[in-house]
Amino acid sequence: MRRSGFLVLTASALAASCGRQVTPDRSGSNASGLNSGQMSVKFDVQAPFNFSSYAYAIVFNTSGTTQTPEAFGSQNNYAGYSFAIVVGSTTSGVQAAAYQFIPPSNNPSGAPTAIPLVIVSGQLQFYPNTNGQGTEFNVIFDRSITNGITTPSPLPSGTATPTPSPTPTATPTPTPTPAGASPSPTPTASGTTPPQDIWYFNFFVAQPLVAGSSLQIIDSLGAQGGKDATYQSMALDTTQVFSGPTFYTQAPGSAGHPSDPAAQIVGGTISNNP
């Protein structure tokens, strides 16, 4: 395995530059219509998504440490990998799923395995074409789905891998859950630590997963794309309302970034309602 941009995923998983940043807009009270406890992530690429060739992932560090999840994760022992939302093609169509990262038992600093998180209907909503150009999707999720996330502990040898739960079918336009209706919270696994208030993040484009292989990251928000280990995301304070931040990569397609515009990350927007 080359020491660049690899994450080990389960066989049933989805084939799934520090540029200018805009300060979050905290003037609103409802974070663009989000219900309390929800976060929204918009993911933008240079050309229409190619879900048959790539998987698109948002990776968060919810552990309370300040590390940004890096594409070239082996450079810092994959610090900051807590959980991810991965959008990619499945036998049921293009879907989004959530995963927890667990390092291998025989190498705690090695490439982590992504274990599917169990979610209920409404906790993860995927909207595939929010700008009408095929270059932006939006995922809205209840932050409670991260309650099973720990500061990663080694995965015991021989542990069976759960099958991911089906993701709700996408609808044409975002429709927030009606006021007063809240999905059942995801129970916190025994011995786990709930996510902390300050999160860090990165966006990845990767080659689709082949069963039993690794996921190869080919682009990220960092200046060196899939080989970057220096990107520092802004901190997301999940106790605050914000509509933004909006952020951009620098010179997509330049050295270190893929040549295919469908794999070039342009940037995105993250919003939150505590």
N, C-alpha and C positions, 0 to 999 in steps of 0.2 A: 504494500500500500504506500503510495507516495504521500509525503507529509505535506499535503496541501488540500484544504477544502473538502474533507471527507467527514461524513456522519454515517454511522451504521444505523439503518432502520430495519424494522422487522419485515419479514417477507410479505406480510399482508398490508404494509403501509402504502400510502399513496405514492404513485410514481411522481411522486410529487416533486467616496471622496468627500471627504468631509466638505460639502459645499455650503452654499448660503442657507441659512436657516431663518425662519420667521418666528418671532416670539409668540407663544400661544396667546390666543385671544381669550381672556378670562372675564370679559364683560357680560357674556350671556349667562343665563341661569339654568339653561336646560341642555347645553352642549349639543346643539343641532338636533334636538328632539330625542336624544337618548334617554332611556329610563335610568333611574338610580341604579348604580352597580354595573353599568354597561360601558364598554369601550368600543370605539369604531376605528378601523384602520383602512385607509384607502391606499392602494398599491398601483403605481403608474410605471408603464414601460414605454419605450420609444415607438414601437409598432404593435399592432394587435397581438394579443397573447397567443402563443402556440402551445396549448395544453397537451397536445400529443407528443411534443418534443421536450417540454420542460415542466418542472414543478416550481411553484412560486411560494416562498415561505417567509413568514414573519417570526423571528425568534426573539424571545424576551428573557431578560435576567430579572427574576422577581425575588432573589435570595436576600437582598439587602446589601450586597456588595456593590462596588461601583464599576465592575468590569462590563464592557460591551461584548456581546457574543461576536466573535470574529470569524470571518470566512476561513482564514488560515489558522484554525483553532488549535492545531497541534503546537503552535508557537507558545501558547500560554496554557497548555493542558486543558483546553476547552472550557476555561473559566467563563462564567456568565451564562452557560446554557441551562436554562430552567425549563421553559416550555416553548412550543411553537404551534402556529397555525399554518398548515400546508394545504395549498390549493393545487389540484392536479387532476388528471384524467383517470377514471376508474371504469369498471365494467358497467357502472350505473350512470356514467356521464361525468362531467366535471363537478367535483365536490370539494368542500373544505372539511378538514378534520383537525383535531387538536391532539398534541402529543406531549408527554413528559420525557425529559432526558435523564437517563441513568447510565453511569459509566460501567465498563465491564468489570466483573469481580476480580479478574486476574491482572487488571491494569487500571487502577482508579483514575489515572491521568490520561487514559486512552480515549479514542473516539467514542462518544456515548451512543447508546441505543435509544431510539425514540419509541416509547411505549404509548399506545393509543389511550387517550383519556375517555372515560365513560361520561357521556353527556345526555341530557334529555332534550326533547323537542323544544325549540325556541331559545336554547342557550347559545347556539352558534348559527348565525344567519349569514348567508352568502349571496351577494348580488353581483353577477358576473360582468355587467357592462354599464357602469354608473355614469360614464361621460358620453355614451352614445357612439364612441369611436373604437370600441374594443380594446382600448389601451389602459383601462382602469377598472379594477374591481374593488368592492367594499366588503369587509367582513365586520359584523357587529356581534360581540360576544359578551356574556355575563362574566365578569371577573371571577365569580365564584367557581368557574371551571378549573381555576388554578389552585384550588384549595388542597388538592392532592400533591402539589409540588413540594419537594423538599430541597434542602441543600443536598445535591445528588449524593446518594449512597450507592455503593457497588451493587450491581444486580447479581443475586446468587446464581451460581452455576446451575444449569439445568432448569432455571425458572421458566415456566410456560409463558408464552406471549399471548395476551388476550387479543381477540379479534376486535377491530374498531367498530363502534356503533355507527349505524347509518347516519349520515348528515342530512338535515332537513332539506327538502327540495327547494331550489332557488326560486324566488319570485321576481317579476320584472322590476319592481321599484321597492325601495326600503319601506317596510311598514312596521314601526316600532310596536312592541307589545303593549296592548291597551293598559292605561293607568289602572293600578290596583291589581293587575294580574302579574304575578311574579313566578318564574319557574322554580321548581323545587331545587334547593341548593345541592351542589355536589358534596357528598360527605367527605370529610377529611379522613384520609387513611390513618390507621393506627400508627402512632409514632412519627407522623410527618409534621412539618412546620409550615404554617400558612404563609402565603406570600406577604412580603413586606410592602410598605407604602411607596417606596421609590423604585421605579423600574427603569431598565435600560434596554435597548433594542437594536436589531439590525434586520435588513431585508436581504433575502437571498434568491437567486435563480439557480436552479440545479438541473442536472440531467435526470430524466425519469429513472425511477428505481427499477432494477431488475431483481426479481426475487432472490434473496440470499446474498445480494451484493451490497455495496455502499452507495450513498448518495453523494455525488460529486458537485460541489458548489462552483459555479462558473461566473457568477457576478454577485456583487454586494454593494452596500452604500460606501464602502471604502475606496480610496483612490486607486488601489491595485485590484479592484474587482474580486475575483475568486481567490486571489493570492494575498489579499490584504489582511494585515494583523495589527493595524494602527488606528482604525476608525474609532472615534469616541462619540457615542450618541449623546444627545441631551438627556437629562434626567426627567422622567415622567412622574409627577407627584399625583398618585391616584386618589389622594384625599381632596383634590381640587377639581373644580369644573374648568375645562378648557376646550375650545374649538380650534384645534391645531395642536401641536406645531405642524407647519408645512415645511418640508425639507427637500433638498434636491441633491442629486449626485453631481459630480464635477466631470465634465467632458466624457459622457458615456460613449463607449466605443473606442476610447483611447487605449494606450498600453495597459495591459492587465484586464481590460474589459472584453467581453465577447464581441465579435463582429456582427452577429445577427441582431438586428434591431428589436426583435421579439424577445430577446434575452437581455436587453440593456435596460437596467433600472434607471428611471428618470427621477423618482422620488415618491413622496406620499404625504399623507396627512393623518394624524392621530388625534382623536377627540375622546373626551372622558367625562362621565358624570358620576361623582362619588355616591 
